[in-house]
Structure formats: C-alpha cells, structure tokens
Amino acid sequence: MRVSIATAPGGTNPNEDWVAATPTLAVVLDGLSTAGLDTGCRHGVPWYVSQLGGHLVAALAEPGRPLADGLAEALEQVAALHPGCDLGNPGTPSATVSILRADADRFDYLVLADSPIVFERAGDCQVVTDLRVDTVVPELRAETEQFATGTPEHAEAVRRMVEAQRLTRNTMDGYWVAASTGEAARHALTGGVSIAGVRSVAVLSDGVSRLVTEYGTASWADAFAMLREAGADGLISEVRKTEATDPDGRRWPRFKSGDDATVAFCQLP
C-alpha cells in the first residue's frame, strides 16, 4: 500500500489521537476524553496512546499474526509500564483501536469502538465500525445536546455522561475499548476483505468520520474524492471548515466544538 497520514488536535489541548503506517499496516488510536475526571494514572491519555501504538506496531511485525493477539499483547505490555498507577480505576486511560493489514490478496481488519475503517470500491463503500458506546446512557447523551458547546452547562452534562459511561466500559452489558488488560482485544470486531475490487481504504478517528456520519455534508464517495485531490490534511481541513459554521454545536450537537482528527489513507498500486 501507499499510505498517507495526518492528525490534528481539535483545540488547544494535546492531541489524544495517534497514527502510524507501514507499506502493509495502518493503525489509528483515539484516546477517550476524561472530561476532567480522575483517571488513577499520572501519565495521561497522550502518553497512553503513544505507548500502545508503538507496542502494537511491534507486536504485529510478524506477518500473519492474528490482529487480536497482537493487540492483547500490546495492552498487557503497556499495563506493565505503569504498575504504580491505579489500573482498576474505571477511567484509566483508554482508546479506540482500528487496524488495517494488507497481504497479497486480502485485508485483515480489527475495529474496537467507533473509529471506522472504510473500504472504497467502484460505486460502493463498506464501513466497518463498532457503535456499542452509542447504546449506553442515552438519556445523558441527549442531555448534552440541550446546551451550546463550550458553556458550563454543556461541560457539566458531558462530565455526568462520561462518569456514567465509565461504569459500563469494558463490561458485557456495555462497550469495549483498549484499556488496562488484554481482555478487550477479544471483543473487537475482526474480519477479512478481499483486495480484489478495492480502490482504497481510509482508517479514521471519529473526529473525521463525522463529516459523513454526523454532519452529513459529504458522502463517503465525496470523502474519498477529497482524499485523492487534497490528501489526508485536506480532508481534516474540510472537517474544520464545516465545524466553523457551527461553533456552538446547535446545528450538530457534539461533545466538543472540534475533536482530534486523524486519517490514514491507503491506496493500492
């Protein structure tokens, strides 16, 4: 594959996304917001995603290794790096994980939480994503939509929602993300797609995919056209232009005016 990558913070805080690529591998991580709540960890989310990303790429250096096995190993290795932190805290640093690996005739994928992988074919796009998080605490999610983004009322509503979400995180009745143990890897969506007919693949954090899925100002075909014409940076710029027309989140209610945004655009010869 020929892979181009880009990532940009959504505001003034450090970027909590992470991306890396090789000719056969693309990885995107999206660190979960803490909403100012205690995590039990002195390192923080940017540290966590950078450590997990590096260990994950190393764990998948062996061709053909199951992606879930590599993720489980990386999770355990990162947990061992900070034994002095309270890894049992429900808010321990965590992240979504999306992995794409290419071999001679197929793509393997792993998706854990809501950072999608999108396969582009002529006249068709196949989206692989994990939206289990959207099914928990819907009443608190709806409450956040009542207030303008950036107001104290909105921040407090988001804090209440995140606090409640944490209690369902990595439980059988909730949703799964990469956190402090390898168990989450067993709950990821995994599969394979034939390379035949695939024009390109985009691995995205939800800070980018929302241009299609939430804002509805572009189709997936439009997004791939932008990627080919303006590159990964250009697609992120389009997201920012769209968000600038609705800074208070009234048209498109959201948790932040702008979220961290990351793209790995994979093209085939």
VEXBALUM-871562 format. One record per atom (N, C-alpha, C): x, y negated, z; residue in one letter. Coordinates in steps of 0.2 Angstrom, whole numbers, plus 5000, padded with zeros to 4 digits. Each point is the difference from the previous one (the first is absolute). Last residue first. Example, Ala and Ser with C-alpha at 12.3 -4.5 7.8 and 13.67 -1.06 7.14 Angstrom:
! VEXBALUM-871562
506450115035s/500449945001s/499649955003s/500250285000a/499649945000a/500449945000a/
***
This chain:
! VEXBALUM-871562
499250004972p/500449994994p/499550004994p/499049945024l/500350064997l/500349984993l/499449855024q/499950014993q/500450064997q/499149875025c/500350064997c/499850014993c/500049815021f/499750014994f/500450054996f/499549915026a/500550044997a/499750024993a/499449805020v/499950044994v/500650044998v/498749835022t/500650044997t/499850054994t/499349795021a/499850034993a/500650034997a/498849895024d/500650024997d/499850044994d/498149835006d/500450065004d/500650014996d/498349785004g/500450044995g/500450055004g/498349895012s/499949964994s/500450044994s/499150155019k/500549954999k/499949964994k/498550175006f/500349995007f/500549955000f/497849994984r/500650045001r/500349995006r/497849934981p/500250015007p/500650055001p/499249854979w/500250075001w/500350005008w/498949814994r/499850034994r/500250085001r/500749855017r/499250005000r/499850044994r/502349955009g/499750075000g/499349995000g/501749824998d/499650015007d/499750075000d/501249914981p/500550015005p/499650015007p/499650014973d/499650025006d/500450015006d/500949954979t/499449974999t/499550015005t/502250095001a/500049935001a/499449974998a/500450234996e/499849995007e/500049925001e/500650074979t/499350025001t/499849985007t/502249984993k/499649954997k/499350015002k/501550175007r/500149935004r/499549954997r/500250204988v/499650015006v/500049945004v/501350004981e/499350004999e/499650015006e/502350035002s/499849934999s/499349994998s/500850225001i/500049975007i/499849925000i/500550114980l/499350035002l/499949975007l/502149954990g/499449964996g/499350035003g/502050115007d/500049935003d/499449964997d/500550214990a/499750015007a/499949935003a/500049984974g/500450045005g/499750005007g/499249904978a/500449965005a/500450035005a/498850124981e/500249934997e/500449965005e/499250225006r/500450014994r/500349934997r/498550015019l/500650035002l/500550004993l/497849934997m/500449955004m/500750035002m/498450154991a/500249954994a/500549945004a/499050165014f/500550034996f/500349954995f/498149935012a/500650005004a/500650034997a/497950004989d/500349945000d/500650005004d/498850195000a/500349994993a/500349935000a/498850065019w/500650035000w/500449994993w/498449815006s/499950075000s/500750035000s/499249765011a/500350034994a/499850075001a/499149855015t/500249954994t/500450034995t/499150095022g/499650014994g/500249954995g/500650035024y/499949944997y/499650014994y/500650205012e/499649955004e/499849944997e/501350174988t/499550045004t/499549955005t/501849924984v/499550044997v/499550035005v/501749875008l/499849964995l/499550044996l/501050105018r/499449965001r/499849964995r/502150135001s/499450034997s/499449965001s/502049925010v/500049994993v/499450044997v/500450015023g/500149934999g/500049984992g/500150235009d/499349974999d/500049934999d/502150144992s/499749995006s/499349974999s/501150164981l/499949945003l/499850005007l/501050124976v/499950025007v/500049935003v/499550094974a/500249955004a/499950035008a/500550104973v/499750015006v/500249945005v/499850084971s/500349975006s/499750015006s/499450114980r/500449954997r/500449975005r/498950254997v/500049955004v/500549954997v/499550214990g/499549954999g/500049945004g/501350225007a/499749994994a/499449955000a/501250085020i/500249944997i/499749984993i/498850135020s/500450014995s/500249944997s/499550035026v/499749984994v/500450014994v/499550085028g/500549994994g/499549984994g/500049985030g/499750044994g/500549994994g/499149925028t/500550024995t/499850044994t/499349845024l/499850024994l/500650024995l/500150015028a/500149964994a/499650034994a/500450095022h/499449974999h/500049954994h/501950115010r/499650054998r/499349984998r/501749855008a/500150024993a/499650064998a/499949915023a/499649964995a/500250034993a/501250095019e/499350034999e/499649964994e/502349955010g/499950024993g/499350034999g/500549805017t/500250075000t/499850024993t/499849775007s/500550025004s/500250085000s/498749864981a/500149975006a/500650045004a/498349974975a/500750025003a/500149975006a/497550054995v/500549964997v/500750025002v/497150064999w/500750025001w/500549954997w/497250015012y/500450004994y/500850015001y/497750095014g/500249934998g/500450004993g/499350195014d/499349964999d/500249934997d/501750155007m/499650044995m/499449964998m/502249865007t/499650055003t/499550034995t/501649814998n/500350075000n/499750055005n/499049775003r/500650014996r/500350075001r/498249885012t/499850054995t/500650024995t/500149835017l/499850065004l/499850054995l/500749794991r/500550045003r/499850065004r/498449844991q/500350054995q/500550045003q/499249835013a/499550055000a/500350064995a/501249805002e/500050035007e/499650064999e/499949864982v/500650045000v/500050045007v/498249854998m/500050054995m/500650055000m/500049805013r/499550055003r/499950064995r/501349824993r/500450035006r/499550065002r/499149864984v/500550054997v/500350035006v/498649835006a/499650064997a/500550054997a/501049805008e/499750045005e/499650064998e/500849844984a/500550045003a/499850045006a/498449864990h/500250064995h/500650045003h/499349815012e/499550055000e/500150064996e/501549814999p/500050045006p/499550055001p/500749924975t/499749975006t/500150055006t/500750064978g/500449955003g/499749965006g/498450114982t/500750025001t/500449945003t/497350015003a/500549984995a/500750025002a/497850145008f/500449945002f/500549984994f/498550205001q/499549945001q/500449935001q/500950234997e/499849974993e/499649945002e/500850155017t/500549954997t/499849964994t/498550175009e/500149945004e/500549954998e/499750214990a/499549954998a/500149945004a/501350185007r/500249974993r/499649954998r/499350115019l/500549955001l/500349984994l/498450174998e/499749945003e/500549945001e/500750224992p/499749954995p/499749945003p/501650205009v/499849945003v/499749954994v/501050204988v/500049995007v/499849935002v/500350084977t/499450035003t/499949995008t/501849934984d/499449964999d/499450035004d/502250114999v/500049955005v/499349964999v/500550184985r/499750025006r/500049945006r/500850024975l/499649955003l/499750025007l/501950064980d/499850035006d/499649945004d/500850054972t/500149965006t/499650045006t/500650004972v/500150055005v/500149955007v/499049974972v/500349975007v/500050065005v/500049974972q/499950045005q/500349985006q/499249904974c/500450005006c/499850045006c/499749964970d/499750025007d/500649995005d/500249954976g/499250005001g/499850025007g/502350084994a/499749964995a/499250005001a/501550035022r/500050034993r/499649964995r/501249985027e/499749974994e/500050044994e/500050025028f/500350034994f/499649974994f/500549935028v/499549994994v/500450034994v/500049995029i/500450024994i/499550004994i/499849875025p/499850054995p/500650014995p/499549945027s/500549974995s/499950054994s/498950035022d/499749964995d/500449974995d/500450245015a/499749935002a/499949964993a/501550184997l/499850005006l/499849935002l/500850174978v/499749945002v/499750015007v/501750124979l/499750005007l/499849935002l/500750164976y/499949945004y/499850025007y/501350094975d/499750015006d/499949945004d/500250064972f/500149955006f/499750045006f/501050114976r/499449985005r/500349955005r/501450114983d/499350014996d/499449985005d/502549995005a/500050004993a/499350004997a/500149895023d/500550044998d/499950014992d/499449815022a/500050034993a/500550054999a/498649875021r/500650034998r/499950034993r/498949825020l/499950024994l/500750044998l/498649905023i/500650034997i/499850024993i/499149845023s/499850034993s/500750024997s/498949925026v/500550034996v/499850024994v/499549835023t/499750044995t/500650034996t/500349945026a/500049974993a/499650054996a/500949915028s/499750054995s/500049974993s/500849965029p/500049984993p/499850064995p/498850005023t/500750014998t/500149994993t/498049995015g/500249954995g/500750014998g/499050145016p/499650014994p/500149944995p/501850115017n/499649955000n/499550004994n/501850155006g/499350025001g/499549945000g/502449984998l/499850034994l/499350025000l/501749835013d/499450045002d/499650034994d/502749955002c/499449974999c/499450045002c/502350075000g/499949965006g/499349964999g/501050144983p/499750045005p/499849965007p/500749964974h/499849965005h/499750035006h/500950114980l/500449955001l/499849955005l/498850204994a/500650025004a/500549945001a/498149994986a/499850005007a/500650015004a/500350014977v/499949935002v/499850005008v/500250214990q/500649975000q/500049935003q/498050124995e/500350035006e/500749975001e/498849944980l/499749985006l/500350025007l/500850094979a/500249935001a/499749975006a/499450224994e/500749995002e/500249935002e/497950044990a/500050025007a/500750005003a/499749944977l/499849955004l/500050025008l/500750164983g/500449955001g/499849945004g/498550184996d/500650025004d/500549955001d/498249964985a/499850005007a/500550025005a/500450014976l/500049935003l/499850005007l/501250214989p/499349985001p/500149935003p/502050084985r/499850015007r/499349975001r/501349994979g/499550065001g/499850005007g/502349894996p/499550014995p/499550065002p/501549855017e/500050074997e/499450004995e/500349805013a/500550014995a/500150074997a/498549905017l/499750024994l/500550014995l/500549925022a/499750065001a/499750034993a/500949785001a/500650055001a/499750075000a/498549824999v/500350014993v/500650055001v/498949945020l/499550044995l/500450014993l/501049875017h/500050075002h/499650044995h/500049774997g/500750024999g/500050085002g/498049895005g/500150004993g/500750034998g/499449965023l/499650064997l/500150004992l/501049825012q/500350065002q/499750064997q/499149794996s/500750014996s/500350065002s/497949945010v/499950024993v/500750014997v/500049935023y/499850074999y/499950024993y/500749785006w/500550055001w/499750074999w/498549824998p/500550004994p/500650055001p/498349985018v/499850044994v/500549994994v/500849995027g/499549974995g/499950044994g/501450035022h/500349994994h/499549964995h/499650085023r/500449945000r/500249984993r/497850145010c/500650014996c/500449935000c/497750055008g/500450045004g/500750014997g/498149854993t/500150064997t/500450065004t/498249775003d/500650035002d/500150074996d/498749794989l/499950045005l/500750045002l/499449844982g/500349975006g/499950055006g/499550064977a/499549955003a/500249975006a/501050174985t/499950015007t/499549955003t/500450124974s/500049945004s/499950025007s/501150174982l/499449985003l/500149945005l/501550074978g/500050005007g/499349975002g/500850134977d/499649935003d/499950015007d/501650124978l/499750005007l/499749935002l/500950164977v/499749945002v/499850015007v/501650124980v/499750005006v/499849935002v/500950184978a/499849935002a/499650015007a/501850154981l/499649995007l/499849935001l/501550094982t/499550055001t/499549995006t/501949854993p/499750024993p/499450065001p/500249855021t/500650034996t/499750024994t/499249825022a/499950044994a/500750034997a/498549855022a/500650034997a/499850044994a/498949825021v/500050034993v/500750024998v/498249895021w/500750024999w/499950044993w/498649815019d/500050054994d/500750024999d/499449835015e/500050065003e/499850064995e/501249735002n/499650054996n/500050075003n/500249765015p/500450054996p/499550054996p/498949775005n/500350055004n/500450054996n/498749814991t/500749985003t/500350055004t/498350084981g/500049935004g/500749995002g/499550204988g/499349964999g/500049935003g/502250144989p/499649995006p/499449964999p/501350164981a/499949935003a/499650005006a/501350174979t/499650005007t/500149925002t/500550194977a/500049935003a/499650005007a/501250174978i/499749995006i/500049935002i/500350194978s/500149935002s/499649995007s/501050224984v/499649985005v/500249935002v/500150214981r/500349945001r/499549965005r/500450284997m/499649945000m/500449945000m/
***
